[in-house]
Amino acid sequence: MEEAVKQIHKLIVHNRKSATISGVNDVLSFDIAEILLETEQGMLLIKGNDLHVKKLTLEKGEVDIEGKIDSFTYSELMSEHKGGESWLGRLFR
């Protein structure tokens, strides 16, 4: 079985108006107020206003976003938790 190669996770923010994120495994959801990403370092929730995914290259694990960025919140990946509550439930409580 092939082992997945881990990418370096990097987050670069430009004046809270745009961000470049590497080490992204998947984009789970997005709208103009929130973007939820699965990264090499856990789940990343980005909150703001008028958010847009400008560029998405999952083969390289890169995402560029634009808009007014208010916050970045990390949580652990689902497989790293034990217990009955889902990661999504913990993230939005």
Steps between C-alpha positions, in 0.01 A plus 500: 500500500630846409566739786382857453777759486444774755529855374627795697211706632552874456259789548586844358261790560522827305343796685200285606374529140645182353678183610702222342481162672710193419478150644126483427352151456138596430252787495203376702272803467503866409271798472543876530527484882702179567744264333577160656821327390662169592874569529809302601475668843129441562173661405524872420191722524537844339236759586443837339286695256474470123741202496583340166719206404709668233720202410475134598768246406446187709768310304754744649299554819467876448207738552487878447214692659383861483265710711500659845660242729391514864640179651678169453411213735672160507359179640626142494428258218211260558723188498714642782203521740351221700146520627148529367485866402593587142765763419233712335292494817798611708599766247159674500399479867 
